[in-house]
Structure formats: C-alpha cells, structure tokens
Amino acid sequence: MELATFGGGCFWGVEHLFRQRRGVLNVICGYMGGCVPNPSYEEVCSDRTGHAEVVQIRFDPAVVSYEELLDLFWSLHDPTTPNRQGVDVGTQYRSIVFCHTPQQEQTARAVMRQIDAERRFSSPIVTHLCPVQPFYPAEEYHQRYFEKHPDKVVCHTIRR
C-alpha cells in the first residue's frame, strides 16, 4: 500500500470523490504544510498557520496508479487559481501535491507538464509540489462529511 497527499480546496468534496475510486483504501481529511503542530480547523482558517486542507489517501498501486490519482486530483478542482477554489479563498485552499517519494515528485512534474502541454486548462497549472510534511488529521466532524450530511451537495465538478 502507498500514500498520496493532495490539497485541492475544501477537503470535503475531494475526500468524497477519491473514496469512490477503485483501489483507494482510505481517505483522511487533514492539514499539512504549516508551522503549527496539531492545528485546529479555526487556526488553519485564520490563514496564519501555513497549512493547506488536504486529503491523505492510502491506495493499492496494483489497482490504481499514482499517475491515475494525479489525473483525478487535477480534474477535481481548478489548479490554475492560486489560493482559491470557487468561493473558498485563502492559502489553506491552495492546490498542492505533497510527494512522499522522489518517484512521486517525478511523476507529478511529468503529469503536470503533460496537462499544460495539452492545454487542458485555459491557464497554466499553479499547483505546488512539495516534499511530504507532518500530517495532522482534521477534526472528526470533517471526516466523511458528505456521508454524514447526505442533504449537502458535493461542490466539486470533475473536469475532462
């Protein structure tokens, strides 16, 4: 099993859609990339901790490749807008890939170059690629949010 960690705006919709992918074994909402240990949601939203809202994905690479997960990630949000996804604005909503291995970084850079070369988006991708940092799970009420609140609408649209 392997890990992948992505930030693509509000983690609720990203988590929900990755959970539906065959080969994904578990998805946890959390925070990564900041300077405060074990931050709360309120601290992250203050835009002073440096953390991004992320999902950490445990997956079976025999069933779904890291490249396929990257492709899904870039289709779930707008990776061309810095520090913003729709109405959500702030550094915690930045598009970011935390690479767990040098191979993940190489793959992410290659896929990002390919997407830009294909002009899949009208503007260049601004997704940050960073080495993995300490991961802090989000509060329980953020986990499986759309399963707990079936009346809510998933806010992400898959782009193809």
C-alpha positions in Angstrom: 0.0 0.0 0.0 1.1 3.6 -0.7 0.2 7.1 0.4 -0.7 10.1 -1.6 -1.5 13.6 -0.2 -3.3 16.3 -2.2 -4.8 19.7 -1.4 -7.4 20.9 -3.8 -9.6 23.4 -1.9 -12.2 22.3 0.6 -11.3 18.7 1.6 -14.9 17.5 1.9 -15.6 17.1 -1.8 -12.1 15.9 -2.6 -12.3 13.2 0.1 -15.8 12.1 -1.1 -14.8 11.7 -4.7 -11.5 9.9 -4.0 -13.3 7.5 -1.8 -15.3 6.4 -4.8 -12.2 5.5 -6.8 -11.4 1.8 -7.2 -8.1 1.0 -5.5 -8.4 3.7 -2.9 -8.5 2.0 0.5 -8.9 5.0 2.8 -9.0 8.8 2.7 -8.5 11.1 5.7 -9.1 14.8 5.7 -6.3 16.8 7.4 -3.8 19.6 7.4 -0.3 19.7 6.1 2.4 22.2 5.1 2.3 24.6 8.1 4.3 25.7 11.0 2.0 25.0 13.9 1.9 21.4 15.4 -1.6 19.8 15.5 -3.6 22.9 14.3 -7.3 23.2 14.7 -9.6 24.0 11.8 -10.1 27.5 13.2 -6.3 28.1 13.3 -5.9 26.8 9.7 -8.8 29.1 8.6 -7.1 32.1 10.2 -4.5 31.9 7.3 -1.7 32.2 9.9 -0.5 28.6 10.3 0.5 28.0 6.6 -1.4 24.7 6.5 -3.4 23.5 3.5 -6.6 21.5 3.7 -5.5 18.1 2.3 -6.6 14.6 1.9 -4.3 11.7 2.7 -5.1 8.7 0.5 -4.0 5.1 1.2 -4.2 3.2 -2.1 -3.3 -0.1 -3.7 -0.9 0.7 -6.6 -1.7 -2.7 -8.1 -5.3 -1.4 -8.7 -4.8 2.3 -9.2 -1.6 4.1 -10.1 -0.3 7.3 -8.6 -0.5 8.8 -12.0 -4.2 8.0 -12.2 -4.7 9.6 -8.8 -2.9 12.7 -10.0 -5.1 12.8 -13.1 -8.2 12.6 -10.9 -6.9 15.2 -8.5 -6.3 17.7 -11.3 -9.8 17.0 -12.6 -11.5 17.7 -9.2 -10.5 21.3 -8.8 -9.2 24.4 -10.7 -5.4 24.0 -10.4 -4.8 27.4 -12.2 -6.0 29.6 -9.4 -3.6 30.3 -6.5 -5.1 30.2 -3.0 -8.6 29.8 -4.2 -11.2 27.3 -5.2 -14.5 28.8 -6.1 -15.8 30.9 -3.2 -13.2 29.5 -0.9 -10.3 31.9 -0.6 -7.1 31.6 1.4 -3.8 29.8 1.4 -5.4 26.8 3.1 -7.3 26.2 -0.2 -4.1 26.2 -2.4 -3.6 23.5 -5.0 -0.8 21.3 -3.6 0.7 17.9 -4.0 2.8 16.6 -1.1 5.2 14.0 -2.5 6.0 11.0 -0.3 8.9 9.8 -2.5 11.2 11.2 -5.2 9.3 9.0 -7.7 6.0 10.7 -6.8 7.6 14.1 -7.4 9.0 13.0 -10.8 5.6 11.6 -11.7 3.7 14.7 -10.6 6.1 17.0 -12.5 5.7 14.9 -15.7 1.9 14.7 -15.4 1.7 18.4 -14.7 3.9 19.2 -17.8 1.8 16.9 -19.9 -1.5 18.6 -18.8 -0.1 22.0 -19.5 1.2 20.9 -22.9 -2.2 19.5 -23.8 -3.8 22.9 -22.7 -6.4 21.0 -20.7 -6.9 24.3 -18.8 -7.1 27.8 -20.2 -4.2 28.9 -17.8 -1.1 27.2 -16.6 -1.3 24.9 -13.5 0.0 26.7 -10.4 -0.1 23.6 -8.1 2.7 23.5 -5.6 4.8 20.3 -5.4 6.4 19.8 -2.0 8.0 17.0 0.0 5.7 15.4 2.5 5.5 17.2 5.8 3.8 16.2 9.1 0.1 15.3 8.6 -2.5 16.3 11.1 -5.9 14.6 10.8 -8.8 17.1 10.8 -11.4 17.0 13.5 -13.8 14.1 13.3 -16.8 16.2 12.1 -14.8 16.8 8.8 -14.2 13.1 8.1 -16.7 11.6 5.6 -18.6 14.8 5.7 -21.0 14.1 2.8 -21.8 10.7 4.2 -22.9 12.3 7.5 -24.7 15.1 5.6 -26.5 13.5 2.6 -28.5 16.6 2.1 -25.4 18.6 1.2 -24.2 18.7 -2.4 -20.7 17.8 -3.4 -19.2 21.1 -4.5 -16.6 19.8 -7.0 -17.1 19.1 -10.7 -14.9 16.6 -12.5 -13.3 18.3 -15.4 -12.5 16.4 -18.6 
